[in-house]
Amino acid sequence: MSTPENPVVFGTEDILLSLCNSVTRVLTAATQSQIHFSGMVQRITKTCLKPDIGCFVLFDGGFSGLVVINFSSQAAMELYESYMLNMGMSKAELASSHTSDEVSNVMGELMNQIVGDFTGKVSRELQTHITQNQPKMLVLSKQVMLSVDTNLDKPEARRVTFYTGRNNIFYLELAIDRTEFIKLFDFEAPEDNDPDELIAQANAASALGSARPPQPSQSKDQDDFLDSLGM
């Protein structure tokens, strides 16, 4: 089979754009507010967890990489409150501080949905398969910055600025192996999943989890993670 004279090539920026679209798609559906991102992308040399809430998830398979999202306390609380109110919770029942385990759990759940949406698009549009691990969350003080390293042969890293409906800011960072996908022949990608359906499934899973015996607190998970880093 001969290849096209001008094959379509998908590189790092195309993969990053797909991830950014997953962030806006999932968070907009979850919070019922408009999430958008900057049209400019920043080249960075390493990914870092920064205040006030840093979360990251690793993926592997057709290509390897790391996704980090750093939320300010204002952005985290806005997304948390909008998501919980959209689920039918009352304002009085919500946590009042971004350091609450409940806020971290919700941000981790949203991170999981974002990367799940992204891996689905990779499967449909790039016809390859990647898997993700469980998102890790850390509530960080102003004095703490952790560098997150992953085993990449030729790493490329990017940072994108996001804005919430109330113009609070959070940052997405992506580190992946330098790679290109070249389209050998035309094909039609299957239809997308409905983001509202993804949110409904996550809510159902969350409701099921709430009926189970209580699990160890988020703070213990964070202590274990910091111990593993030698801190």
N, C-alpha and C positions, 0 to 999 in steps of 0.2 A: 504494500500500500504506500503510495507516495504522499508526502506531507504537503500541505498548502504552501504556495510561494511566500505568503505573508502570514505565518502562523500567529494565532492569538497567544500572548504570553501573560501569565499571572505571576507577579512578583510580590515582594514584601509589602509594598504600599497597597496592592489590591487585597492582600490577606488582611492587612490592618483595617482597611475600609470596611471589609466584611464584618470584622469584629466590632468596629465602632457602630455599624448599623445594628448589630445584635444588641449592643448596650442600649441604644436609643429605643429600639423596638420593644425590648423586654421592660425597661424601666418606665417607658411611656404607658404601656399597657397595665403595668402593676400599680402605678401611682395616679393614673389618669391626669397627668400633667405633662407638658411638653419638655422633653429632654433634647438638647442639641449639642453639637460639638463644633470646635473651631475648624475652619478650612485649612489651617496651617498645621503641619506636623513637625515635631522637633526630633532631630537625631540626638540620641544620648549614648553614653558609653556603658552604663550599667543601670539596672533596675533597683529601686530602693523602696522600702516601706517607710512611710512618713506619717506624721501626725495628721489627723487625730485617730482615724481608723484606717489601718492598712490591711488589705486582703490580697491573697495571691493563690493561683492555681496552676499546676503544671499539666502539660499535655504531651502525648507521645503517640507515635504511629507513623503515618505517612511523612510527617515532619514533626520535629520536637520544638517545644517552646514554653514560655512562661508568660502569664498574664498577671499584672499587678494593677489594682485600683486603690488609690489613696483618697479617702474622703475627709474633708474638713468636718468638724463637729456639726456645723450648721447644715451642710449638705446631707450628712448622714441622718440627722434628726428630721429634716424635711422629707427625705425619701422614706424613712421608717414610718413617720406619722401618716403620710399620704397613703402608703401601702396598707397600713393597719386600718385606717379609717375607710379605705376602699373595700376592705374585707368585712366591714360592718362593726368594727370595734368602736367603743365610745372614747371620746377624748380623755375622760377621767381614768380610763383603764390603761392608758399608755405610759411608758417609761418617761421620766423627765430628764434623763441625762444620757449622753452618748456613751458613757462608760458602762451602762447597764448591759448585762448578759443578753437580755432580750433584743436590744438594738443590734448587737454583734451577730446574734443568731439570724435575725431578719436580713442583715446585709450579706451574710454568708449564703442564705437561701437565694437571694436575688443574684449573687455572683454565680451560683450554681446554675440558675436558669439562663443567665447570659451565656456562659460557656457551653451549656447544652444546646442552646439555639445556634451558636457559632459552629460547633462540631457537626450539627445537622446540615448546615449550609455547606460546610467543607465536603461532606459526603455527597451532597447533591450536585454542587457546582464544580468541584475539582475532582470528583470521582475517586477520592481516596478516603482513608479512615484514620481518625485520631481519637484517642481516649483521654479522659481527664481524671485527676485525682480529686479528693474532697477538698474544697476551698479551705484555706487556713486564714483566721482572722486575728489581728492584734490591735488592742487599744494602746496607743503610743502617746507618751508625753512629748512636750516641745523639745526636750533635750535628747531624744532617742531617734536614731536613724539606722536601720538595718539594711545591709546590702544582701540581696537575694541572688545567689549564683546558681546556674544550672549548667549541665554538661552539654555545651554546644560547640561544634567544630569551628564554624565560621559565624559567630553571632552577629546579628543586627538588632539594634534596639531603637524603639521609637516612643515618644510621649505625645499624647493628645489631650487637650483641655476640653472638659465637658461643662455644661451649664444646666442647672436645674430650672424648673419653672419659675422659681423666685430668684434666679440668677446667682445661686450659690455654686461654688466651683468644686469640681473634683477632677482627678487626673487618671488617665489610663496609660499604662506602660506595657509594651509588648516586646519581648525578646524571642527571636526565633533563629534557627539556622538559615543561613543564606540559601534560598531555593527559588526555583522558577518552575511553573507548570506551563507546558506548551500544549496547546490544543491541536491534536492530531487530525481530528475530523469533527464535523458539526454533530451536536447531540442536544436533545432537549432535557433540561434539568427537571426533576419532579417538582410538584407544587410544594410551597412552603407550608410548615405547620402554622396554625392560627395561634398568635401569641396569647390571645384570651384563653384559648384552650390549655396552653402551657401553664398559665397562671392558675387556672381552675384545678389542674392536676396537682400543682405544687401546693395549693391551699388544702386540697383533700389529703395529701400526704402529711401536711403539717397538722391537720386536725386529728389524723390517725396517730401521729407521734405524740400529741398532747394527752392521749388516753393511755399511753404506756407509762411504766414506772419512771420517776425522774432520773435523769442521767447526771454524771458529774458536771460540775459547773464549768462555764467557759474559762474562768480564771485559772482552773487547774490545767486545762488544755494549753492555755497560754504559758503557764509556768513550765509544763513539760516541753513545749516547743523551744522556749528560751534556754532550758537546760540542754537541749540537744545542740544548740548553737554555742554552748559553753559560756553562757552569760548568767 
